[in-house]
Amino acid sequence: MFDPVCPSDLSPIRFGDKWSGMVIRCLRAGPRRFSELRVPLRGVTAKVLTRSLRILERDGLVLRRAGAGRVEYALTDLGRSLLGPMDTACAWTAAHWDELLDAREGAGPPATG
């Protein structure tokens, strides 16, 4: 998912916008600062990351904590409850990776018979 050659938008299952699911996965291990989120999310601009974080905060999935000159983002209990379904969606995508790539490239589904 975070590999630069991985087309993360290939997954037909979306959790919010293109980046929201990846932000949630980045916060799985605990709170992170904005600059720490930008490391694994290399392709996201600051503007887009800010928008995704605001949407996640608005929806009650992420908590923004400011204090002592630091701002950190963390998953709420509601946000953490999405990790299981996201793991299932990621496993499904991995299991069907080749079929998804073929479909995106216009090859269509593999022939059966």
Backbone as XML, in Angstrom:
<?xml version="1.0"?>
<chain id="A" units="angstrom">
  <residue number="1" name="MET">
    <atom name="N" x="0.816" y="-1.196" z="0.000"/>
    <atom name="CA" x="0.000" y="0.000" z="0.000"/>
    <atom name="C" x="0.859" y="1.260" z="0.000"/>
  </residue>
  <residue number="2" name="PHE">
    <atom name="N" x="1.968" y="1.268" z="0.717"/>
    <atom name="CA" x="2.804" y="2.459" z="0.793"/>
    <atom name="C" x="4.005" y="2.381" z="-0.143"/>
  </residue>
  <residue number="3" name="ASP">
    <atom name="N" x="4.123" y="1.296" z="-0.869"/>
    <atom name="CA" x="5.207" y="1.133" z="-1.822"/>
    <atom name="C" x="4.997" y="2.125" z="-2.964"/>
  </residue>
  <residue number="4" name="PRO">
    <atom name="N" x="6.048" y="2.858" z="-3.349"/>
    <atom name="CA" x="5.880" y="3.870" z="-4.395"/>
    <atom name="C" x="5.428" y="3.302" z="-5.743"/>
  </residue>
  <residue number="5" name="VAL">
    <atom name="N" x="5.685" y="2.024" z="-6.004"/>
    <atom name="CA" x="5.253" y="1.449" z="-7.273"/>
    <atom name="C" x="3.859" y="0.829" z="-7.172"/>
  </residue>
  <residue number="6" name="CYS">
    <atom name="N" x="3.276" y="0.843" z="-5.996"/>
    <atom name="CA" x="1.948" y="0.274" z="-5.790"/>
    <atom name="C" x="0.892" y="1.316" z="-6.132"/>
  </residue>
  <residue number="7" name="PRO">
    <atom name="N" x="0.045" y="1.034" z="-7.091"/>
    <atom name="CA" x="-1.027" y="1.984" z="-7.394"/>
    <atom name="C" x="-2.138" y="1.853" z="-6.354"/>
  </residue>
  <residue number="8" name="SER">
    <atom name="N" x="-1.998" y="2.553" z="-5.239"/>
    <atom name="CA" x="-2.926" y="2.395" z="-4.122"/>
    <atom name="C" x="-4.359" y="2.704" z="-4.501"/>
  </residue>
  <residue number="9" name="ASP">
    <atom name="N" x="-4.548" y="3.461" z="-5.557"/>
    <atom name="CA" x="-5.911" y="3.743" z="-5.973"/>
    <atom name="C" x="-6.515" y="2.594" z="-6.772"/>
  </residue>
  <residue number="10" name="LEU">
    <atom name="N" x="-5.765" y="1.505" z="-6.933"/>
    <atom name="CA" x="-6.273" y="0.343" z="-7.648"/>
    <atom name="C" x="-7.413" y="-0.319" z="-6.886"/>
  </residue>
  <residue number="11" name="SER">
    <atom name="N" x="-7.352" y="-0.292" z="-5.567"/>
    <atom name="CA" x="-8.378" y="-0.961" z="-4.782"/>
    <atom name="C" x="-9.748" y="-0.370" z="-5.084"/>
  </residue>
  <residue number="12" name="PRO">
    <atom name="N" x="-10.705" y="-1.231" z="-5.430"/>
    <atom name="CA" x="-12.044" y="-0.725" z="-5.714"/>
    <atom name="C" x="-12.811" y="-0.397" z="-4.433"/>
  </residue>
  <residue number="13" name="ILE">
    <atom name="N" x="-12.239" y="-0.724" z="-3.292"/>
    <atom name="CA" x="-12.888" y="-0.462" z="-2.011"/>
    <atom name="C" x="-12.246" y="0.773" z="-1.412"/>
  </residue>
  <residue number="14" name="ARG">
    <atom name="N" x="-13.029" y="1.812" z="-1.199"/>
    <atom name="CA" x="-12.504" y="3.078" z="-0.697"/>
    <atom name="C" x="-13.024" y="3.361" z="0.705"/>
  </residue>
  <residue number="15" name="PHE">
    <atom name="N" x="-12.174" y="3.911" z="1.515"/>
    <atom name="CA" x="-12.544" y="4.391" z="2.835"/>
    <atom name="C" x="-12.304" y="5.893" z="2.808"/>
  </residue>
  <residue number="16" name="GLY">
    <atom name="N" x="-13.326" y="6.648" z="2.453"/>
    <atom name="CA" x="-13.154" y="8.086" z="2.300"/>
    <atom name="C" x="-12.521" y="8.401" z="0.964"/>
  </residue>
  <residue number="17" name="ASP">
    <atom name="N" x="-11.708" y="9.464" z="0.933"/>
    <atom name="CA" x="-11.043" y="9.844" z="-0.311"/>
    <atom name="C" x="-9.821" y="8.961" z="-0.543"/>
  </residue>
  <residue number="18" name="LYS">
    <atom name="N" x="-9.080" y="9.245" z="-1.571"/>
    <atom name="CA" x="-7.916" y="8.426" z="-1.946"/>
    <atom name="C" x="-6.935" y="8.241" z="-0.786"/>
  </residue>
  <residue number="19" name="TRP">
    <atom name="N" x="-6.732" y="9.281" z="0.012"/>
    <atom name="CA" x="-5.693" y="9.238" z="1.042"/>
    <atom name="C" x="-6.199" y="8.844" z="2.425"/>
  </residue>
  <residue number="20" name="SER">
    <atom name="N" x="-7.483" y="8.964" z="2.690"/>
    <atom name="CA" x="-7.998" y="8.733" z="4.043"/>
    <atom name="C" x="-7.690" y="7.340" z="4.577"/>
  </residue>
  <residue number="21" name="GLY">
    <atom name="N" x="-7.886" y="6.329" z="3.753"/>
    <atom name="CA" x="-7.584" y="4.969" z="4.195"/>
    <atom name="C" x="-6.123" y="4.801" z="4.566"/>
  </residue>
  <residue number="22" name="MET">
    <atom name="N" x="-5.253" y="5.412" z="3.784"/>
    <atom name="CA" x="-3.825" y="5.308" z="4.081"/>
    <atom name="C" x="-3.467" y="6.086" z="5.351"/>
  </residue>
  <residue number="23" name="VAL">
    <atom name="N" x="-4.123" y="7.216" z="5.576"/>
    <atom name="CA" x="-3.893" y="7.972" z="6.812"/>
    <atom name="C" x="-4.303" y="7.124" z="8.011"/>
  </residue>
  <residue number="24" name="ILE">
    <atom name="N" x="-5.466" y="6.500" z="7.914"/>
    <atom name="CA" x="-5.936" y="5.648" z="9.009"/>
    <atom name="C" x="-4.933" y="4.533" z="9.271"/>
  </residue>
  <residue number="25" name="ARG">
    <atom name="N" x="-4.424" y="3.914" z="8.228"/>
    <atom name="CA" x="-3.437" y="2.837" z="8.406"/>
    <atom name="C" x="-2.134" y="3.376" z="9.005"/>
  </residue>
  <residue number="26" name="CYS">
    <atom name="N" x="-1.750" y="4.585" z="8.644"/>
    <atom name="CA" x="-0.541" y="5.191" z="9.217"/>
    <atom name="C" x="-0.694" y="5.456" z="10.713"/>
  </residue>
  <residue number="27" name="LEU">
    <atom name="N" x="-1.908" y="5.718" z="11.146"/>
    <atom name="CA" x="-2.157" y="6.024" z="12.552"/>
    <atom name="C" x="-2.426" y="4.779" z="13.390"/>
  </residue>
  <residue number="28" name="ARG">
    <atom name="N" x="-2.392" y="3.638" z="12.765"/>
    <atom name="CA" x="-2.660" y="2.364" z="13.448"/>
    <atom name="C" x="-1.752" y="2.167" z="14.662"/>
  </residue>
  <residue number="29" name="ALA">
    <atom name="N" x="-0.488" y="2.483" z="14.534"/>
    <atom name="CA" x="0.482" y="2.229" z="15.606"/>
    <atom name="C" x="0.459" y="3.300" z="16.699"/>
  </residue>
  <residue number="30" name="GLY">
    <atom name="N" x="-0.251" y="4.380" z="16.469"/>
    <atom name="CA" x="-0.323" y="5.437" z="17.475"/>
    <atom name="C" x="-0.270" y="6.811" z="16.850"/>
  </residue>
  <residue number="31" name="PRO">
    <atom name="N" x="-0.321" y="7.839" z="17.690"/>
    <atom name="CA" x="-0.348" y="9.227" z="17.201"/>
    <atom name="C" x="0.887" y="9.570" z="16.373"/>
  </residue>
  <residue number="32" name="ARG">
    <atom name="N" x="0.669" y="10.453" z="15.408"/>
    <atom name="CA" x="1.770" y="10.960" z="14.571"/>
    <atom name="C" x="1.561" y="12.429" z="14.309"/>
  </residue>
  <residue number="33" name="ARG">
    <atom name="N" x="2.674" y="13.111" z="14.130"/>
    <atom name="CA" x="2.635" y="14.509" z="13.711"/>
    <atom name="C" x="2.436" y="14.565" z="12.206"/>
  </residue>
  <residue number="34" name="PHE">
    <atom name="N" x="2.018" y="15.730" z="11.734"/>
    <atom name="CA" x="1.768" y="15.940" z="10.308"/>
    <atom name="C" x="3.001" y="15.551" z="9.490"/>
  </residue>
  <residue number="35" name="SER">
    <atom name="N" x="4.160" y="16.025" z="9.903"/>
    <atom name="CA" x="5.390" y="15.737" z="9.146"/>
    <atom name="C" x="5.717" y="14.245" z="9.156"/>
  </residue>
  <residue number="36" name="GLU">
    <atom name="N" x="5.339" y="13.548" z="10.208"/>
    <atom name="CA" x="5.575" y="12.104" z="10.269"/>
    <atom name="C" x="4.641" y="11.348" z="9.324"/>
  </residue>
  <residue number="37" name="LEU">
    <atom name="N" x="3.464" y="11.882" z="9.106"/>
    <atom name="CA" x="2.531" y="11.256" z="8.164"/>
    <atom name="C" x="3.007" y="11.424" z="6.725"/>
  </residue>
  <residue number="38" name="ARG">
    <atom name="N" x="3.693" y="12.504" z="6.451"/>
    <atom name="CA" x="4.137" y="12.766" z="5.076"/>
    <atom name="C" x="5.218" y="11.799" z="4.621"/>
  </residue>
  <residue number="39" name="VAL">
    <atom name="N" x="5.917" y="11.146" z="5.563"/>
    <atom name="CA" x="6.986" y="10.217" z="5.175"/>
    <atom name="C" x="6.425" y="8.998" z="4.438"/>
  </residue>
  <residue number="40" name="PRO">
    <atom name="N" x="5.505" y="8.218" z="5.042"/>
    <atom name="CA" x="4.995" y="7.073" z="4.285"/>
    <atom name="C" x="4.034" y="7.473" z="3.165"/>
  </residue>
  <residue number="41" name="LEU">
    <atom name="N" x="3.460" y="8.653" z="3.253"/>
    <atom name="CA" x="2.514" y="9.133" z="2.236"/>
    <atom name="C" x="3.222" y="10.081" z="1.276"/>
  </residue>
  <residue number="42" name="ARG">
    <atom name="N" x="4.292" y="9.607" z="0.681"/>
    <atom name="CA" x="5.170" y="10.432" z="-0.153"/>
    <atom name="C" x="4.455" y="11.213" z="-1.239"/>
  </residue>
  <residue number="43" name="GLY">
    <atom name="N" x="3.419" y="10.662" z="-1.833"/>
    <atom name="CA" x="2.793" y="11.305" z="-2.977"/>
    <atom name="C" x="1.737" y="12.338" z="-2.643"/>
  </residue>
  <residue number="44" name="VAL">
    <atom name="N" x="1.440" y="12.535" z="-1.369"/>
    <atom name="CA" x="0.373" y="13.463" z="-1.001"/>
    <atom name="C" x="0.945" y="14.863" z="-0.789"/>
  </residue>
  <residue number="45" name="THR">
    <atom name="N" x="0.210" y="15.857" z="-1.242"/>
    <atom name="CA" x="0.631" y="17.234" z="-0.986"/>
    <atom name="C" x="0.153" y="17.637" z="0.408"/>
  </residue>
  <residue number="46" name="ALA">
    <atom name="N" x="0.763" y="18.667" z="0.957"/>
    <atom name="CA" x="0.366" y="19.158" z="2.285"/>
    <atom name="C" x="-1.102" y="19.576" z="2.277"/>
  </residue>
  <residue number="47" name="LYS">
    <atom name="N" x="-1.529" y="20.214" z="1.205"/>
    <atom name="CA" x="-2.914" y="20.674" z="1.110"/>
    <atom name="C" x="-3.898" y="19.503" z="1.142"/>
  </residue>
  <residue number="48" name="VAL">
    <atom name="N" x="-3.612" y="18.476" z="0.386"/>
    <atom name="CA" x="-4.503" y="17.319" z="0.316"/>
    <atom name="C" x="-4.493" y="16.550" z="1.635"/>
  </residue>
  <residue number="49" name="LEU">
    <atom name="N" x="-3.326" y="16.401" z="2.250"/>
    <atom name="CA" x="-3.249" y="15.719" z="3.539"/>
    <atom name="C" x="-4.031" y="16.486" z="4.599"/>
  </residue>
  <residue number="50" name="THR">
    <atom name="N" x="-3.900" y="17.800" z="4.602"/>
    <atom name="CA" x="-4.660" y="18.625" z="5.544"/>
    <atom name="C" x="-6.150" y="18.422" z="5.350"/>
  </residue>
  <residue number="51" name="ARG">
    <atom name="N" x="-6.597" y="18.420" z="4.098"/>
    <atom name="CA" x="-8.026" y="18.218" z="3.799"/>
    <atom name="C" x="-8.491" y="16.842" z="4.282"/>
  </residue>
  <residue number="52" name="SER">
    <atom name="N" x="-7.697" y="15.805" z="4.009"/>
    <atom name="CA" x="-8.072" y="14.455" z="4.441"/>
    <atom name="C" x="-8.156" y="14.370" z="5.962"/>
  </residue>
  <residue number="53" name="LEU">
    <atom name="N" x="-7.184" y="14.954" z="6.647"/>
    <atom name="CA" x="-7.198" y="14.933" z="8.112"/>
    <atom name="C" x="-8.409" y="15.678" z="8.666"/>
  </residue>
  <residue number="54" name="ARG">
    <atom name="N" x="-8.759" y="16.795" z="8.063"/>
    <atom name="CA" x="-9.939" y="17.554" z="8.517"/>
    <atom name="C" x="-11.219" y="16.760" z="8.313"/>
  </residue>
  <residue number="55" name="ILE">
    <atom name="N" x="-11.325" y="16.082" z="7.194"/>
    <atom name="CA" x="-12.510" y="15.263" z="6.924"/>
    <atom name="C" x="-12.589" y="14.111" z="7.925"/>
  </residue>
  <residue number="56" name="LEU">
    <atom name="N" x="-11.456" y="13.461" z="8.172"/>
    <atom name="CA" x="-11.433" y="12.357" z="9.140"/>
    <atom name="C" x="-11.772" y="12.847" z="10.543"/>
  </residue>
  <residue number="57" name="GLU">
    <atom name="N" x="-11.302" y="14.031" z="10.882"/>
    <atom name="CA" x="-11.615" y="14.619" z="12.185"/>
    <atom name="C" x="-13.110" y="14.957" z="12.252"/>
  </residue>
  <residue number="58" name="ARG">
    <atom name="N" x="-13.629" y="15.568" z="11.212"/>
    <atom name="CA" x="-15.046" y="15.913" z="11.163"/>
    <atom name="C" x="-15.936" y="14.687" z="11.328"/>
  </residue>
  <residue number="59" name="ASP">
    <atom name="N" x="-15.511" y="13.572" z="10.731"/>
    <atom name="CA" x="-16.292" y="12.341" z="10.785"/>
    <atom name="C" x="-16.077" y="11.543" z="12.071"/>
  </residue>
  <residue number="60" name="GLY">
    <atom name="N" x="-15.231" y="12.052" z="12.962"/>
    <atom name="CA" x="-15.026" y="11.390" z="14.239"/>
    <atom name="C" x="-14.069" y="10.218" z="14.210"/>
  </residue>
  <residue number="61" name="LEU">
    <atom name="N" x="-13.272" y="10.119" z="13.151"/>
    <atom name="CA" x="-12.341" y="8.996" z="13.007"/>
    <atom name="C" x="-10.942" y="9.330" z="13.515"/>
  </residue>
  <residue number="62" name="VAL">
    <atom name="N" x="-10.588" y="10.602" z="13.490"/>
    <atom name="CA" x="-9.269" y="11.071" z="13.906"/>
    <atom name="C" x="-9.439" y="12.213" z="14.888"/>
  </residue>
  <residue number="63" name="LEU">
    <atom name="N" x="-8.570" y="12.235" z="15.879"/>
    <atom name="CA" x="-8.553" y="13.299" z="16.873"/>
    <atom name="C" x="-7.287" y="14.126" z="16.675"/>
  </residue>
  <residue number="64" name="ARG">
    <atom name="N" x="-7.434" y="15.423" z="16.606"/>
    <atom name="CA" x="-6.298" y="16.349" z="16.489"/>
    <atom name="C" x="-6.009" y="16.877" z="17.883"/>
  </residue>
  <residue number="65" name="ARG">
    <atom name="N" x="-4.779" y="16.649" z="18.343"/>
    <atom name="CA" x="-4.384" y="17.109" z="19.671"/>
    <atom name="C" x="-3.260" y="18.124" z="19.539"/>
  </residue>
  <residue number="66" name="ALA">
    <atom name="N" x="-3.492" y="19.313" z="20.093"/>
    <atom name="CA" x="-2.476" y="20.369" z="20.059"/>
    <atom name="C" x="-2.012" y="20.641" z="21.479"/>
  </residue>
  <residue number="67" name="GLY">
    <atom name="N" x="-0.705" y="20.797" z="21.622"/>
    <atom name="CA" x="-0.168" y="21.124" z="22.930"/>
    <atom name="C" x="1.336" y="21.199" z="22.897"/>
  </residue>
  <residue number="68" name="ALA">
    <atom name="N" x="1.883" y="22.099" z="23.703"/>
    <atom name="CA" x="3.337" y="22.254" z="23.844"/>
    <atom name="C" x="4.036" y="22.384" z="22.490"/>
  </residue>
  <residue number="69" name="GLY">
    <atom name="N" x="3.448" y="23.192" z="21.603"/>
    <atom name="CA" x="4.089" y="23.430" z="20.312"/>
    <atom name="C" x="4.013" y="22.259" z="19.355"/>
  </residue>
  <residue number="70" name="ARG">
    <atom name="N" x="3.225" y="21.267" z="19.668"/>
    <atom name="CA" x="3.087" y="20.079" z="18.817"/>
    <atom name="C" x="1.632" y="19.856" z="18.472"/>
  </residue>
  <residue number="71" name="VAL">
    <atom name="N" x="1.406" y="19.356" z="17.295"/>
    <atom name="CA" x="0.077" y="18.899" z="16.911"/>
    <atom name="C" x="0.232" y="17.443" z="16.491"/>
  </residue>
  <residue number="72" name="GLU">
    <atom name="N" x="-0.577" y="16.599" z="17.090"/>
    <atom name="CA" x="-0.562" y="15.181" z="16.736"/>
    <atom name="C" x="-1.954" y="14.745" z="16.322"/>
  </residue>
  <residue number="73" name="TYR">
    <atom name="N" x="-1.970" y="13.720" z="15.501"/>
    <atom name="CA" x="-3.219" y="13.118" z="15.049"/>
    <atom name="C" x="-3.239" y="11.678" z="15.528"/>
  </residue>
  <residue number="74" name="ALA">
    <atom name="N" x="-4.402" y="11.247" z="16.012"/>
    <atom name="CA" x="-4.558" y="9.887" z="16.516"/>
    <atom name="C" x="-5.931" y="9.367" z="16.121"/>
  </residue>
  <residue number="75" name="LEU">
    <atom name="N" x="-6.033" y="8.060" z="16.028"/>
    <atom name="CA" x="-7.326" y="7.452" z="15.752"/>
    <atom name="C" x="-8.206" y="7.518" z="16.990"/>
  </residue>
  <residue number="76" name="THR">
    <atom name="N" x="-9.463" y="7.774" z="16.778"/>
    <atom name="CA" x="-10.447" y="7.662" z="17.844"/>
    <atom name="C" x="-10.849" y="6.182" z="17.927"/>
  </residue>
  <residue number="77" name="ASP">
    <atom name="N" x="-11.663" y="5.838" z="18.909"/>
    <atom name="CA" x="-12.165" y="4.462" z="18.979"/>
    <atom name="C" x="-12.953" y="4.119" z="17.717"/>
  </residue>
  <residue number="78" name="LEU">
    <atom name="N" x="-13.718" y="5.084" z="17.217"/>
    <atom name="CA" x="-14.472" y="4.865" z="15.992"/>
    <atom name="C" x="-13.529" y="4.619" z="14.813"/>
  </residue>
  <residue number="79" name="GLY">
    <atom name="N" x="-12.469" y="5.419" z="14.716"/>
    <atom name="CA" x="-11.482" y="5.233" z="13.653"/>
    <atom name="C" x="-10.784" y="3.895" z="13.762"/>
  </residue>
  <residue number="80" name="ARG">
    <atom name="N" x="-10.454" y="3.497" z="14.988"/>
    <atom name="CA" x="-9.787" y="2.216" z="15.214"/>
    <atom name="C" x="-10.700" y="1.054" z="14.811"/>
  </residue>
  <residue number="81" name="SER">
    <atom name="N" x="-12.026" y="1.252" z="14.941"/>
    <atom name="CA" x="-12.962" y="0.184" z="14.576"/>
    <atom name="C" x="-12.972" y="-0.084" z="13.073"/>
  </residue>
  <residue number="82" name="LEU">
    <atom name="N" x="-12.424" y="0.829" z="12.278"/>
    <atom name="CA" x="-12.329" y="0.626" z="10.828"/>
    <atom name="C" x="-11.157" y="-0.267" z="10.431"/>
  </residue>
  <residue number="83" name="LEU">
    <atom name="N" x="-10.199" y="-0.483" z="11.322"/>
    <atom name="CA" x="-8.998" y="-1.236" z="10.960"/>
    <atom name="C" x="-9.314" y="-2.669" z="10.532"/>
  </residue>
  <residue number="84" name="GLY">
    <atom name="N" x="-10.220" y="-3.339" z="11.213"/>
    <atom name="CA" x="-10.589" y="-4.714" z="10.838"/>
    <atom name="C" x="-11.180" y="-4.784" z="9.435"/>
  </residue>
  <residue number="85" name="PRO">
    <atom name="N" x="-12.221" y="-3.983" z="9.155"/>
    <atom name="CA" x="-12.761" y="-3.997" z="7.787"/>
    <atom name="C" x="-11.716" y="-3.597" z="6.741"/>
  </residue>
  <residue number="86" name="MET">
    <atom name="N" x="-10.838" y="-2.669" z="7.079"/>
    <atom name="CA" x="-9.799" y="-2.266" z="6.126"/>
    <atom name="C" x="-8.821" y="-3.409" z="5.877"/>
  </residue>
  <residue number="87" name="ASP">
    <atom name="N" x="-8.466" y="-4.149" z="6.932"/>
    <atom name="CA" x="-7.581" y="-5.303" z="6.755"/>
    <atom name="C" x="-8.218" y="-6.330" z="5.827"/>
  </residue>
  <residue number="88" name="THR">
    <atom name="N" x="-9.524" y="-6.544" z="5.997"/>
    <atom name="CA" x="-10.245" y="-7.479" z="5.134"/>
    <atom name="C" x="-10.223" y="-6.991" z="3.690"/>
  </residue>
  <residue number="89" name="ALA">
    <atom name="N" x="-10.484" y="-5.702" z="3.481"/>
    <atom name="CA" x="-10.470" y="-5.143" z="2.126"/>
    <atom name="C" x="-9.080" y="-5.240" z="1.502"/>
  </residue>
  <residue number="90" name="CYS">
    <atom name="N" x="-8.041" y="-4.987" z="2.288"/>
    <atom name="CA" x="-6.663" y="-5.084" z="1.775"/>
    <atom name="C" x="-6.325" y="-6.524" z="1.403"/>
  </residue>
  <residue number="91" name="ALA">
    <atom name="N" x="-6.758" y="-7.477" z="2.218"/>
    <atom name="CA" x="-6.494" y="-8.890" z="1.924"/>
    <atom name="C" x="-7.213" y="-9.311" z="0.642"/>
  </residue>
  <residue number="92" name="TRP">
    <atom name="N" x="-8.464" y="-8.844" z="0.478"/>
    <atom name="CA" x="-9.212" y="-9.153" z="-0.738"/>
    <atom name="C" x="-8.507" y="-8.574" z="-1.957"/>
  </residue>
  <residue number="93" name="THR">
    <atom name="N" x="-8.063" y="-7.334" z="-1.849"/>
    <atom name="CA" x="-7.369" y="-6.680" z="-2.958"/>
    <atom name="C" x="-6.095" y="-7.445" z="-3.311"/>
  </residue>
  <residue number="94" name="ALA">
    <atom name="N" x="-5.337" y="-7.849" z="-2.290"/>
    <atom name="CA" x="-4.105" y="-8.611" z="-2.537"/>
    <atom name="C" x="-4.413" y="-9.942" z="-3.233"/>
  </residue>
  <residue number="95" name="ALA">
    <atom name="N" x="-5.495" y="-10.595" z="-2.824"/>
    <atom name="CA" x="-5.863" y="-11.881" z="-3.419"/>
    <atom name="C" x="-6.305" y="-11.735" z="-4.874"/>
  </residue>
  <residue number="96" name="HIS">
    <atom name="N" x="-6.809" y="-10.578" z="-5.235"/>
    <atom name="CA" x="-7.328" y="-10.359" z="-6.590"/>
    <atom name="C" x="-6.502" y="-9.336" z="-7.375"/>
  </residue>
  <residue number="97" name="TRP">
    <atom name="N" x="-5.285" y="-9.105" z="-6.935"/>
    <atom name="CA" x="-4.417" y="-8.084" z="-7.515"/>
    <atom name="C" x="-4.277" y="-8.210" z="-9.028"/>
  </residue>
  <residue number="98" name="ASP">
    <atom name="N" x="-3.943" y="-9.421" z="-9.491"/>
    <atom name="CA" x="-3.723" y="-9.613" z="-10.933"/>
    <atom name="C" x="-4.992" y="-9.360" z="-11.733"/>
  </residue>
  <residue number="99" name="GLU">
    <atom name="N" x="-6.128" y="-9.812" z="-11.225"/>
    <atom name="CA" x="-7.393" y="-9.588" z="-11.919"/>
    <atom name="C" x="-7.721" y="-8.097" z="-11.996"/>
  </residue>
  <residue number="100" name="LEU">
    <atom name="N" x="-7.454" y="-7.385" z="-10.911"/>
    <atom name="CA" x="-7.706" y="-5.947" z="-10.890"/>
    <atom name="C" x="-6.807" y="-5.219" z="-11.882"/>
  </residue>
  <residue number="101" name="LEU">
    <atom name="N" x="-5.527" y="-5.609" z="-11.912"/>
    <atom name="CA" x="-4.603" y="-4.994" z="-12.872"/>
    <atom name="C" x="-5.029" y="-5.265" z="-14.309"/>
  </residue>
  <residue number="102" name="ASP">
    <atom name="N" x="-5.415" y="-6.514" z="-14.588"/>
    <atom name="CA" x="-5.865" y="-6.858" z="-15.943"/>
    <atom name="C" x="-7.081" y="-6.040" z="-16.340"/>
  </residue>
  <residue number="103" name="ALA">
    <atom name="N" x="-8.022" y="-5.903" z="-15.423"/>
    <atom name="CA" x="-9.231" y="-5.136" z="-15.727"/>
    <atom name="C" x="-8.897" y="-3.679" z="-15.981"/>
  </residue>
  <residue number="104" name="ARG">
    <atom name="N" x="-8.006" y="-3.122" z="-15.187"/>
    <atom name="CA" x="-7.629" y="-1.711" z="-15.365"/>
    <atom name="C" x="-6.914" y="-1.505" z="-16.687"/>
  </residue>
  <residue number="105" name="GLU">
    <atom name="N" x="-6.161" y="-2.483" z="-17.111"/>
    <atom name="CA" x="-5.416" y="-2.362" z="-18.367"/>
    <atom name="C" x="-6.259" y="-2.737" z="-19.582"/>
  </residue>
  <residue number="106" name="GLY">
    <atom name="N" x="-7.532" y="-3.031" z="-19.354"/>
    <atom name="CA" x="-8.444" y="-3.328" z="-20.456"/>
    <atom name="C" x="-8.432" y="-4.750" z="-20.927"/>
  </residue>
  <residue number="107" name="ALA">
    <atom name="N" x="-7.743" y="-5.619" z="-20.209"/>
    <atom name="CA" x="-7.684" y="-7.003" z="-20.626"/>
    <atom name="C" x="-8.977" y="-7.746" z="-20.277"/>
  </residue>
  <residue number="108" name="GLY">
    <atom name="N" x="-9.749" y="-7.192" z="-19.361"/>
    <atom name="CA" x="-10.991" y="-7.848" z="-18.958"/>
    <atom name="C" x="-10.713" y="-9.019" z="-18.059"/>
  </residue>
  <residue number="109" name="PRO">
    <atom name="N" x="-11.771" y="-9.732" z="-17.655"/>
    <atom name="CA" x="-11.587" y="-10.860" z="-16.744"/>
    <atom name="C" x="-10.936" y="-12.039" z="-17.475"/>
  </residue>
  <residue number="110" name="PRO">
    <atom name="N" x="-10.224" y="-12.861" z="-16.712"/>
    <atom name="CA" x="-9.590" y="-14.015" z="-17.351"/>
    <atom name="C" x="-10.651" y="-14.990" z="-17.882"/>
  </residue>
  <residue number="111" name="ALA">
    <atom name="N" x="-10.327" y="-15.651" z="-18.973"/>
    <atom name="CA" x="-11.247" y="-16.617" z="-19.565"/>
    <atom name="C" x="-11.372" y="-17.836" z="-18.666"/>
  </residue>
  <residue number="112" name="THR">
    <atom name="N" x="-12.571" y="-18.362" z="-18.562"/>
    <atom name="CA" x="-12.794" y="-19.584" z="-17.783"/>
    <atom name="C" x="-13.224" y="-20.684" z="-18.727"/>
  </residue>
  <residue number="113" name="GLY">
    <atom name="N" x="-12.993" y="-21.877" z="-18.309"/>
    <atom name="CA" x="-13.532" y="-22.902" z="-19.166"/>
    <atom name="C" x="-12.668" y="-24.032" z="-19.331"/>
  </residue>
</chain>
